[in-house]
Amino acid sequence: MTTYTICIFTENTIGLLNRITIIFTRRRINIESLTVSETERKGVSRFTIVIKHESREEVEKLVRQIRKIVEVMAVFGYLNDEIVYNEIALFKVSTPLGSKPLDVETINKKYKAWVVYWGLDYVVIEKTGNDTEIFDFFAYIKQYDILEFVRSGRVAVGKTEKGLVEYLPEMEWAYYL
């Protein structure tokens, strides 16, 4: 199966997430990850959806179907080599008195992960990277007692020279300061 990242730029409206995800449900396509946030322009949201599928033609049909939604301004489907992407993972690791000490130098230098919170008997470690890098670190950190693990959805930008500006309707947009 091939991994596809679908980026959707929309107006920020109530109920839109449901209308987009129902298209995947009807086509029996599982969403591997979903991230939604506002863009640099107020009122414009970006959905980043990761799916795995065998047929490029089916993914292209899916993209065309999403484009029909009124609030959708632009939709793009990418393969992994066409984007720059990352995820973030947080690991809550037990560090009670007398337990095996964390090798912070290995965590920082080899895995490029960082302790972002020191509690009395646990730490929270942040690791960013692609899913392979995150799960390589997971395999390493398993030697300690992992209390919690959470991973975000993918965030991605295309490797093209054009940005969001090129694809949105012409109008006066408000920007964040």
C-alpha positions, 0 to 999 in steps of 0.5 A: 500500500502507498501512503498519501497525504491529502491537504485540504484548505477550507473556510473555518465552518462548523460541521465541515470535518464531519462532511469531509470524513464521511467521504472517506467512510463511504469509500471505506478508506481508513484515515491513518492520521488527521490534523486540523489547524488554522493557517497563516490567514484568519478563517482558513483551516488546513486539514492534513489527512494521511491514508494508505491505499493501493489505487492512485486512481481511487485517491484521485477520485477521493480528492475530486469528491472533496473539491465539490464541498462548497467550503473547500478552497483547494485540495492536494494529494501528495506522496511522501517524497513530494512533501516535508512532514513531521509528527510529534510524540510525547513519552511520559516515562517513570523515573522513581527513586532508585530506578535505572537513570535515563541516558539523557545524552543518548536521548538528546544526541542519538535520537534528537529527543528532549526532556520537556518536563521533569516531575518528581517521579517521571519525565516527559520526553518530546520526539519529533520526526517521521513515524519511523524515527518516532518508533525507533525511539519508542523501541529504545525508550521501552527499556524504561517504564513508559507510563503514557505515549501519544503521537500527533497527526502529520503536519506537512508542506509541499515541496513546490515553490508556490504557497497557500497564497497562489491557490486561494481566491483573490480577496483581502485576507487578515493575517496573524501578527 
